[in-house]
Amino acid sequence: MCSFDTVAEGYDETFTHTRLGRWLRGAVWAELAPLVRPGDTVLELGCGTGEDAVWLARHGARVVATDAAPAMLEVARQKAVVAGVTGRVAFAQFDASRGEGTFLPRWEEKFDLVFANFGVLNCLPERRPLAEALALWVRPGGKAVFVVMGPLCPWEIAWHLAHGQVRAAFRRWRGGVEAHVGKGGTVRVWYPTPWRLRREFRPHFRHLKSVGIGVLLPPSYLGHLVERWPRLFEALARWEKYLGRWGAWLGDHYLIAFERVRDYASSSVRRRSSTQRAISGRRSGGGTGRP
């Protein structure tokens, strides 16, 4: 059983449908919306309970939604049925944290977008193999968008220091720490910087933007503070829209977007082939405008 199976049933109640959950996911959707067009094919890694998959389908995309937890996928399937988008969403069990270079199936077509929300990539100690694998399935010009837990969260540091928990305050600065999930389950997580992700996704992907998600808002485990002082945090959520682009390093999460570039080697082969055809044409007198 996957560790996240134990939290599937109550995940929407404890996060998705809370004020904080709605604000954070809304901030992600605002950044994602300009990159999604009707008819796009989308691969989602770590779909959870399907909230993003349903949103993508409602925006006209065809979605392959994957997750390691069967219980999460079951909730997501039911949600797709209720939303009336089952014809646009296919679900598949897949563990993105394995990090093997050939771990994804052979898809019949290239994807226009690959998307992973709220910390899926944090379960990988090294994301370069994932980048190399996704380069095979994302078409040139396609996009890759990830929402990642960053290494510096002022809210988390301040909260734990105020409670005398020095080690917990700076846990994101250590690699491979154990995070608690559900009823006694744990997962090992890492907190890469935006700069590291940019290095890991080269040369297949070009960086487009990095935006802070939760720069002024607390982590989800402090959502009870939002419920206690909703007006204060509603004001902070409004300011979040303006500070996100300058706070990618200072949020609970950051959104980072890439564009799939044409491989240099393939481009070089095509350029050489074109040059050879042009030379052959001149030698034969064709295509030169001369007799």
SEVEX-120555 format. One line per 8 residues: number of its first residue (from 0); their letters; for each residue y, x, z of N, C-alpha, C. Coordinates in steps of 0.05 Angstrom, whole numbers, plus 32768, in hexadecimal, padded with zeros to 4 digits. Layout:
NUM) a) Y,X,Z,Y,X,Z,Y,X,Z  ...
//
This chain:
0) mcsfdtva) 7FE8,8011,8000,8000,8000,8000,8019,8012,8000  802D,800A,7FF0,8046,8018,7FEF,8056,8011,8008  8066,8025,8012,8076,8020,802A,8089,8009,8026  8092,8004,800E,80A6,7FEF,8009,809A,7FD3,8008  807F,7FD2,8007,8072,7FB7,8008,8078,7FA9,8022  807B,7FB8,8037,8080,7FAB,8051,809B,7F9F,8054  80AE,7FA6,8043,80C9,7F9A,8045,80D0,7F87,802F  80BD,7F82,801D,80C2,7F72,8005,80CA,7F55,800D
8) egydetft) 80BC,7F49,801F,80C0,7F2D,8026,80DC,7F28,8031  80E6,7F3B,8042,8100,7F36,804F,8117,7F46,8043  8112,7F54,802C,8127,7F66,8022,8140,7F57,8019  813D,7F40,800B,8154,7F31,8002,8164,7F26,801A  8156,7F1E,802E,8164,7F12,8046,8174,7F28,8055  8168,7F40,8057,8175,7F55,8067,8189,7F65,8057  8188,7F64,803C,819B,7F73,802D,81A8,7F64,8016  8197,7F5B,8003,81A2,7F4F,7FEA,81B5,7F39,7FEF
16) htrlgrwl) 81AF,7F27,8001,81C0,7F0F,8005,81D4,7F12,801B  81D7,7F2A,8027,81EC,7F2E,803B,8206,7F34,802D  821C,7F32,803C,8236,7F39,8031,8237,7F55,8026  822D,7F68,8036,822D,7F84,802D,821C,7F88,8014  8205,7F7C,8013,81F3,7F7F,7FFC,8200,7F74,7FE3  820D,7F5C,7FE6,821A,7F50,7FCE,8231,7F62,7FC4  8241,7F6D,7FD7,8257,7F7E,7FCF,824E,7F98,7FC1  8239,7FA5,7FCD,8230,7FBE,7FC1,8223,7FB9,7FA6
24) rgavwael) 8213,7FA4,7FA4,8206,7F9F,7F8A,821A,7F96,7F75  822E,7F87,7F7E,8243,7F7F,7F6C,8253,7F96,7F61  8257,7FAB,7F72,8265,7FC3,7F68,8254,7FD1,7F53  823A,7FD2,7F57,8228,7FDE,7F43,8229,7FCE,7F29  8227,7FB4,7F2B,8227,7FA3,7F13,8241,7FA6,7F03  8258,7FA9,7F11,8271,7FAD,7F04,8272,7FC6,7EF3  8265,7FDB,7EFC,8263,7FF4,7EEC,824E,7FF2,7ED6  8239,7FE2,7EDB,8223,7FE0,7EC8,8229,7FCE,7EB1
32) aplvrpgd) 8239,7FB9,7EB6,823D,7FA4,7EA2,8247,7FAE,7E87  825B,7FC1,7E86,8264,7FCA,7E6C,824F,7FD9,7E5C  8239,7FE1,7E69,8224,7FF1,7E5B,820D,7FE0,7E51  820D,7FC6,7E58,81F7,7FB5,7E50,8200,7FA1,7E3B  81F1,7FA1,7E25,81F8,7F8E,7E0F,81E1,7F7B,7E0A  81E6,7F63,7E01,81D0,7F50,7DFB,81BD,7F5D,7DE7  81A3,7F5B,7DED,818E,7F66,7DDC,8185,7F82,7DE3  8193,7F8F,7DF6,818B,7FA9,7DFF,8170,7FA8,7E0D
40) tvlelgcg) 8161,7FBE,7E0A,8148,7FC1,7E19,814E,7FD3,7E31  8145,7FCB,7E49,814C,7FD9,7E62,8132,7FE0,7E71  8130,7FF9,7E7A,811A,8001,7E8C,8126,8004,7EA7  811C,7FF4,7EBA,8126,7FF6,7ED6,8111,8003,7EE7  8119,8018,7EF5,8108,8026,7F08,810E,801C,7F24  80F9,8015,7F33,80FD,800B,7F4E,810C,7FF1,7F4F  8101,7FDC,7F42,8110,7FC3,7F40,8111,7FB3,7F5A  8101,7FBA,7F6E,8102,7FAC,7F87,80FB,7F8E,7F83
48) tgedavwl) 810B,7F7D,7F8F,8106,7F60,7F8D,8112,7F53,7F74  811B,7F64,7F61,8122,7F59,7F46,813E,7F4F,7F43  814F,7F54,7F56,816B,7F4A,7F55,8179,7F55,7F3C  8177,7F6F,7F38,8184,7F7B,7F21,8176,7F74,7F06  815C,7F72,7F06,814E,7F6A,7EEE,8156,7F4F,7EE4  8159,7F3C,7EF7,8162,7F21,7EF0,817F,7F22,7EE5  8190,7F31,7EF2,81AC,7F34,7EE9,81AD,7F40,7ECC  819D,7F54,7EC7,819C,7F60,7EAC,8193,7F4C,7E97
56) arhgarvv) 817E,7F3D,7E9F,8173,7F29,7E8C,8187,7F14,7E86  8196,7F0B,7E9A,81AB,7EF7,7E96,81C1,7F01,7E84  81C5,7F1B,7E83,81D9,7F27,7E71,81CD,7F2E,7E56  81B6,7F23,7E50,81AB,7F25,7E35,8199,7F3C,7E30  8193,7F4C,7E44,8181,7F63,7E40,8164,7F5B,7E42  8152,7F6B,7E36,8135,7F69,7E3A,812D,7F7F,7E4C  8121,7F78,7E63,811D,7F8B,7E79,80FF,7F90,7E7E  80F9,7FAA,7E81,80DF,7FB2,7E8C,80E5,7FBB,7EA8
64) atdaapam) 80DE,7FAB,7EBC,80E4,7FB1,7ED8,80CC,7FBC,7EE6  80CF,7FD4,7EF2,80B8,7FE1,7EFF,80BE,7FE7,7F1C  80A8,7FE8,7F2C,80AB,7FEF,7F48,808F,7FF8,7F52  8090,8009,7F67,8077,8013,7F72,8069,7FFF,7F84  8078,7FEB,7F8F,806E,7FD9,7FA3,8065,7FBF,7F97  804B,7FB8,7F97,8042,7F9E,7F8C,8050,7F86,7F99  8056,7F88,7FB3,8063,7F71,7FC1,807F,7F6D,7FB6  808D,7F83,7FB1,80A8,7F81,7FA5,80A7,7F74,7F89
72) levarqka) 8093,7F7C,7F79,8090,7F71,7F5E,808A,7F53,7F5F  807A,7F4A,7F73,8074,7F2E,7F75,808D,7F1E,7F7C  809D,7F27,7F8E,80B6,7F19,7F94,80C8,7F19,7F7B  80C9,7F2F,7F6C,80DA,7F31,7F54,80D0,7F1D,7F3F  80B6,7F1B,7F3C,80AB,7F08,7F28,80B3,7EEB,7F2F  80B1,7EE4,7F48,80B8,7EC9,7F51,80D6,7EC4,7F4C  80E6,7ED8,7F51,8103,7ED6,7F4D,810A,7ED2,7F30  80FB,7EDF,7F1E,8100,7EDC,7F01,80F8,7EC0,7EF8
80) vvagvtgr) 80E3,7EB5,7F04,80DB,7E9A,7EFD,80F1,7E86,7F05  80FB,7E88,7F1D,8110,7E76,7F27,8129,7E79,7F16  812F,7E91,7F0D,8147,7E96,7EFD,8143,7E8E,7EE0  812B,7E89,7ED8,8126,7E81,7EBC,8128,7E97,7EA8  8121,7EB0,7EB0,8124,7EC7,7E9E,810A,7ED5,7E9A  80F3,7EC8,7E9E,80D9,7ED5,7E9B,80D4,7EDF,7E7F  80E1,7ED2,7E6C,80DD,7EDB,7E50,80EC,7EF4,7E49  80FD,7EFD,7E5B,810D,7F15,7E56,8107,7F2C,7E69
88) vafaqfda) 80F4,7F28,7E7C,80EE,7F3C,7E8F,80CF,7F40,7E91  80C6,7F59,7E8D,80AA,7F60,7E91,80A9,7F73,7EA9  8095,7F6E,7EBA,8092,7F7E,7ED3,807A,7F91,7ED1  807C,7FA9,7EDC,8066,7FBC,7EDC,8067,7FCD,7EF5  8050,7FD2,7F01,804F,7FE3,7F19,8050,8000,7F10  8062,800F,7F1C,8066,802B,7F15,8075,8039,7F2C  806C,8050,7F34,8078,8060,7F49,8089,8076,7F3E  80A3,8072,7F3E,80B5,8086,7F32,80B7,809F,7F42
96) srgegtfl) 80AD,809F,7F5C,80AF,80B6,7F6D,809A,80CC,7F67  8088,80C5,7F55,8073,80DA,7F4F,807F,80F1,7F40  8094,80EC,7F30,80A3,8102,7F24,8094,8112,7F0F  807F,8108,7F03,8070,8117,7EEF,807E,8113,7ED4  807D,8128,7EC4,808B,8128,7EAB,8081,8113,7E97  8068,810A,7E99,805D,80F6,7E86,8053,80DE,7E95  8061,80D6,7EAA,8056,80C1,7EBB,805B,80A5,7EB0  806E,80A1,7E9D,8073,8087,7E93,8060,8080,7E7B
104) prweekfd) 805A,8067,7E78,8049,805F,7E61,8058,8065,7E46  8049,8064,7E31,8055,8067,7E16,8060,804C,7E0D  807B,804A,7E0F,8087,8030,7E08,8089,802E,7DE9  8088,8015,7DE0,8088,8011,7DC3,80A3,8015,7DB6  80B8,8014,7DC6,80D3,8017,7DBB,80E4,8027,7DCF  80FA,8032,7DC4,810D,8041,7DD5,811E,802D,7DE5  8125,8035,7DFE,8135,8025,7E0F,8153,802B,7E0A  8163,8017,7E0D,8180,801A,7E0B,818C,8023,7E25
112) lvfanfgv) 817E,801C,7E3B,8189,8022,7E56,8171,8026,7E69  8173,803A,7E7A,8161,803D,7E91,8173,803B,7EAA  8169,802C,7EBE,8179,8026,7ED5,8169,8027,7EEE  8174,8034,7F03,8166,8034,7F1D,817C,8031,7F33  8179,801D,7F44,818D,8016,7F57,8185,801F,7F73  8199,8024,7F84,8197,8027,7FA1,8180,803B,7FAA  8182,8054,7FA0,8172,8069,7FAD,8157,806F,7FA1  8150,8063,7F8A,8136,8069,7F7F,8132,8087,7F79
120) lnclperr) 8147,8094,7F6E,8145,80B0,7F68,8145,80C2,7F81  814C,80B7,7F98,814C,80C7,7FB0,812F,80CC,7FBA  811C,80BF,7FAE,8100,80C4,7FB6,80F3,80DB,7FA6  8103,80E8,7F95,80F9,80FE,7F85,8107,8118,7F8F  80F8,812D,7F95,8104,8146,7F9D,8112,8154,7F86  8108,814F,7F6E,8112,815C,7F56,8112,8147,7F40  8128,8142,7F33,812A,812D,7F1F,8129,8137,7F02  8126,8151,7EFE,8125,815B,7EE3,810D,8150,7ED3
128) plaealal) 80F5,814F,7EDF,80DE,8143,7ED0,80E3,8126,7EC8  80F1,8117,7ED9,80F7,80FC,7ED2,810B,80FB,7EBA  811F,810D,7EBA,8132,810E,7EA4,8123,8114,7E8A  8110,8127,7E8B,8102,812F,7E73,80F0,8118,7E69  80E5,8108,7E7C,80D4,80F2,7E74,80E6,80DC,7E68  80FC,80D6,7E75,810D,80C0,7E6B,811A,80C7,7E50  811D,80E1,7E4A,8128,80E9,7E30,8116,80E0,7E19  80FC,80DB,7E1F,80EA,80D2,7E0B,80EC,80B4,7E05
136) wvrpggka) 80F7,80A5,7E18,80F7,8088,7E16,8113,807C,7E13  8128,808C,7E17,8143,8081,7E14,814D,808B,7DF9  8157,8079,7DE9,8160,8080,7DCE,8179,8090,7DD0  817F,80A1,7DBC,8199,80B0,7DBB,81B0,809C,7DBC  81C3,80A1,7DCD,81D9,808E,7DD2,81D3,807A,7DE8  81B9,8078,7DF0,81B2,8066,7E06,81BD,8071,7E21  81BC,8060,7E35,81C9,8067,7E4F,81B3,8069,7E65  81B9,8079,7E79,81A9,807B,7E91,81BC,8078,7EA9
144) vfvvmgpl) 81B7,8064,7EBA,81C9,805F,7ED0,81B9,805E,7EEA  81C1,806E,7EFE,81B3,8070,7F17,81C6,806D,7F2E  81BE,805F,7F43,81CD,805C,7F5B,81BE,806C,7F71  81CA,8081,7F7A,81BD,8095,7F8B,81CA,8098,7FA6  81BB,809C,7FBB,81C6,80A1,7FD5,81D1,80BE,7FD5  81EA,80C1,7FDC,81F7,80DB,7FDB,81F3,80EB,7FF4  81FA,8105,7FF4,81F6,8117,800B,820B,8115,8020  8221,8106,801B,8237,8105,802E,8240,80E9,8031
152) cpweiawh) 8239,80DC,8048,8241,80C1,804E,8251,80C1,8068  826C,80C0,8066,827C,80C1,807F,8275,80AB,8093  826F,8093,808A,8267,807D,809C,824F,8085,80AC  823B,8090,809F,8222,8098,80AD,8227,80AE,80C1  8236,80C2,80B8,823C,80D9,80CA,824B,80CF,80E3  8260,80BF,80DF,8270,80B6,80F6,825F,80A4,8109  824F,8093,80FE,823F,8081,810E,822B,8090,8120  821D,80A3,8115,8209,80B1,8124,8216,80C5,8138
160) lahgqvra) 822C,80D1,8130,823A,80E2,8143,8245,80D3,815B  824F,80BA,8155,8259,80A9,816B,8243,80A2,817F  822A,80A2,8175,8213,809C,8187,8204,80B4,8190  8210,80CC,818C,8204,80E5,8195,81EC,80EE,8186  81E9,80E4,816D,81D1,80EA,815D,81D9,80FE,8147  81DC,8117,814F,81E7,812C,813E,81D4,8131,8126  81BA,8133,812C,81A7,8139,8117,81A7,8123,8102  81A7,810A,810B,81A8,80F3,80F8,81C2,80F2,80E8
168) afrrwrgg) 81D8,80FB,80F4,81F2,80FA,80E7,81F2,810B,80CD  81E3,8121,80CE,81E4,8134,80B7,81C9,8136,80A9  81B9,8121,80AB,819E,8122,80A0,819F,8124,8081  81B4,811A,8075,81B4,811B,8058,81B8,8137,804D  81C0,8149,805E,81C4,8165,8056,81AA,8174,8055  8195,8168,805F,817B,8175,805F,816A,8168,8049  8159,8177,803C,8149,816C,8026,812E,8162,8031  8125,814C,8025,810A,8142,802C,8107,8136,8048
176) veahvgkg) 811B,8128,8051,811A,811B,806B,810A,8101,806A  80FE,80FA,8080,80EE,80E1,8082,8101,80CA,8088  80FF,80B5,8077,810F,809D,807C,80FC,8086,8083  8103,8076,8097,80F2,8060,809F,80F5,8048,808D  80DE,803C,8086,80DE,8025,8074,80CC,8010,8080  80D7,7FF9,8085,80C6,7FE3,808E,80B9,7FE8,80A9  80A0,7FDE,80AC,8092,7FDF,80C5,8082,7FF9,80C8  8091,800E,80D0,8083,8028,80D5,8080,8039,80BC
184) gtvrvwyp) 8086,802F,80A5,8084,803F,808D,809A,8053,808A  8095,8069,807C,80A9,807D,8077,80A7,8087,805A  80BE,8090,8050,80BF,809D,8036,80CF,80B7,8039  80C9,80CB,8029,80D8,80E3,8029,80EF,80E1,8015  8107,80E8,801D,811E,80E5,800B,812F,80FE,8009  813C,8101,7FF3,814F,8117,7FEE,816A,810B,7FE5  817F,811B,7FE8,819A,8111,7FE3,81A9,8123,7FD0  81A4,8121,7FB6,81B0,8133,7FA3,81CE,812D,7F9F
192) tpwrlrre) 81DD,8141,7F98,81F9,813D,7F92,81FC,8134,7F75  8212,8128,7F6D,8216,8121,7F51,8214,8139,7F3F  821E,8150,7F48,821D,8168,7F37,8200,8171,7F32  81EF,816E,7F47,81D3,8176,7F43,81C6,8164,7F2F  81CB,8149,7F30,81BF,8137,7F1D,81C8,813D,7F01  81E1,8145,7EFE,81EC,814C,7EE3,81DD,8164,7ED8  81D7,8177,7EE9,81C8,818F,7EE0,81AB,8187,7ED9  819F,8176,7EE9,8183,816F,7EE5,817F,815F,7ECC
200) frphfrhl) 8193,814F,7EC4,8190,813E,7EAC,8199,814B,7E92  81A4,8164,7E94,81A9,8173,7E7C,818F,817E,7E71  818D,8183,7E57,81A1,817E,7E42,819D,8163,7E34  818B,8153,7E3F,8184,813A,7E31,8199,8124,7E35  81A8,8125,7E4B,81BB,8110,7E52,81D6,811C,7E58  81EB,810E,7E4E,8207,8116,7E52,8213,8105,7E68  8220,8111,7E7B,822C,8102,7E91,8244,80F1,7E87  8244,80D8,7E8F,825A,80C6,7E88,826D,80C1,7E9F
208) ksvgigvl) 8262,80BA,7EB6,8274,80B5,7ECD,8264,80B6,7EE7  8272,80BA,7EFD,8267,80B8,7F18,827A,80A8,7F28  8270,8094,7F36,8281,8081,7F46,8274,807D,7F61  8285,807E,7F76,827B,8079,7F91,8275,805B,7F95  825E,8056,7FA2,8256,803A,7FA9,8253,803A,7FC8  8265,802C,7FD5,8264,802C,7FF3,8275,8042,7FFE  828B,8048,7FF2,829D,805D,7FFC,82AA,8054,8016  82B4,803B,8017,82C0,8030,802F,82AE,801E,803F
216) lppsylgh) 8297,8017,8033,8284,8004,8040,826D,8014,804D  8262,8009,8062,824D,8018,8071,8232,8015,8063  821F,8027,806B,8204,8024,8061,81F7,8009,8069  81E2,8002,805B,81D6,7FE7,805F,81CD,7FE3,807C  81C4,7FF8,808A,81BA,7FF5,80A5,81D1,7FEF,80B9  81EA,7FF1,80AF,8201,7FE9,80C0,820D,7FCF,80B6  81FD,7FC0,80A8,8207,7FA7,809D,8210,7F93,80B3  8206,7F96,80CB,820E,7F84,80E1,822B,7F87,80E8
224) lverwprl) 8237,7F9F,80E1,8254,7FA2,80E6,8264,7F91,80D2  825A,7F8F,80BA,8268,7F7F,80A6,8267,7F62,80AE  8250,7F58,80B8,824E,7F3D,80C1,8260,7F37,80D9  8265,7F4B,80E9,8275,7F48,8101,8293,7F47,80FB  829C,7F58,80E7,82B8,7F58,80DF,82BB,7F55,80C1  82B4,7F3D,80B7,82B3,7F39,809A,82CE,7F3C,808C  82E4,7F34,8099,82FE,7F36,808C,8307,7F53,8088  8302,7F64,809C,8308,7F80,809A,82F9,7F8D,8083
232) fealarwe) 82DF,7F88,8081,82CE,7F95,806D,82D3,7F88,8051  82DB,7F6F,8051,82E2,7F63,8037,82FA,7F71,802B  830E,7F78,803C,8325,7F88,8033,831D,7FA3,8029  830A,7FB0,8038,8301,7FCA,8030,82F1,7FC9,8016  82E3,7FB3,8012,82D4,7FB0,7FF9,82E7,7FAE,7FE1  82FE,7FA1,7FE5,8312,7F9F,7FCF,831D,7FBB,7FC8  8323,7FCB,7FDD,832D,7FE6,7FD8,8317,7FF8,7FCB  82FE,7FF1,7FD0,82E8,8001,7FC5,82EA,8003,7FA7
240) kylgrwga) 82F3,7FEE,7F9A,82F4,7FED,7F7D,8306,8003,7F72  831B,800A,7F82,832F,801E,7F78,8327,803A,7F80  8318,803D,7F96,8312,8058,7FA0,82F7,8063,7F96  82E6,8051,7F8B,82CC,805A,7F83,82CB,8071,7F70  82DD,8071,7F5C,82DD,8086,7F48,82E5,80A1,7F53  82F2,80A1,7F6A,82FA,80BB,7F76,82E9,80C1,7F8E  82D5,80B0,7F94,82C6,80B4,7FAC,82A8,80B7,7FA8  829F,80C1,7F91,8282,80C3,7F8C,8274,80D4,7FA0
248) wlgdhyli) 8282,80E7,7FAD,8276,80F8,7FC1,8276,80EC,7FDD  8284,80D6,7FE1,828A,80CC,7FFC,827E,80B1,8002  826C,80A7,7FF1,8261,808C,7FF6,8244,808E,7FFF  823B,8077,800A,821F,8075,8011,820E,807A,7FF8  8217,806F,7FE1,820B,8074,7FC7,8220,807C,7FB3  8217,8087,7F9D,8229,808A,7F86,821A,8082,7F6D  8228,8077,7F5A,821D,8070,7F40,8223,8086,7F2C  820F,808F,7F1E,8213,80A4,7F0A,8207,809A,7EF0
256) afervrdy) 8216,809D,7EDA,820E,8093,7EC0,820D,80AA,7EAC  81F8,80AA,7E9B,81F3,80BD,7E87,81F0,80B0,7E6C  81F4,80C0,7E57,81EE,80B7,7E3B,81D9,80CA,7E30  81C5,80BE,7E23,81B0,80CE,7E16,81BC,80DC,7DFD  81BA,80F6,7DFC,81C5,8105,7DE5,81AE,810B,7DD2  81B5,8111,7DB9,81A1,8119,7DA5,8198,8135,7DAB  817E,8139,7DAC,8174,8153,7DB2,817E,8168,7D9F  8186,817F,7DAA,8191,8195,7D9A,817D,819F,7D85
264) asssvrrr) 8163,81A2,7D8E,814F,81AD,7D7D,814A,819A,7D65  8149,8180,7D6A,8145,816D,7D55,815C,816C,7D42  8175,816E,7D4D,818D,816F,7D3C,818D,8187,7D2B  8184,819E,7D36,8184,81B7,7D27,8171,81B5,7D10  8159,81A9,7D14,8146,81A6,7CFF,8151,8195,7CE9  815F,817F,7CF0,816A,816D,7CDC,8180,817B,7CCC  8190,818B,7CDA,81A6,8199,7CCC,819A,81AE,7CB9  8185,81BC,7CC1,8178,81CF,7CAF,816C,81C1,7C97
272) sstqrais) 815F,81AA,7C9C,8154,819B,7C86,8169,8192,7C72  8180,8188,7C7D,8195,817F,7C6B,81A0,8196,7C5B  81A4,81AE,7C68,81AE,81C5,7C5A,819B,81CE,7C44  8181,81CE,7C4A,816D,81D6,7C36,816D,81C3,7C1E  8170,81A9,7C24,8172,8195,7C0D,818A,819A,7BFC  81A1,81A0,7C0A,81BA,81A5,7BFB,81B7,81BD,7BE9  81AB,81D3,7BF4,81A7,81EB,7BE5,8195,81E6,7BCD  817F,81D7,7BD2,816D,81D1,7BBC,817B,81C0,7BA6
280) grrsgggt) 818C,81AE,7BAF,819B,819E,7B9C,81AD,81AE,7B8B  81BB,81C2,7B98,81CD,81D3,7B87,81BE,81E4,7B74  81A6,81EE,7B7C,8197,81FE,7B6A,818D,81EF,7B52  8187,81D5,7B57,817D,81C4,7B41,8194,81B7,7B31  81AC,81BB,7B3B,81C3,81AF,7B2E,81C8,8193,7B36  81B9,8188,7B49,81BC,816D,7B52,81D0,816B,7B68  81E0,8155,7B69,81F1,814F,7B7F,8209,8162,7B81  820F,8172,7B6C,8226,8185,7B6E,823D,817D,7B5D
288) grp) 8239,8169,7B4B,824F,8161,7B39,8251,8173,7B21  823E,8186,7B1E,823E,8198,7B07,8227,8192,7AF4  822A,8199,7ADA,8214,8194,7AC7,81FD,81A8,7ACB
//
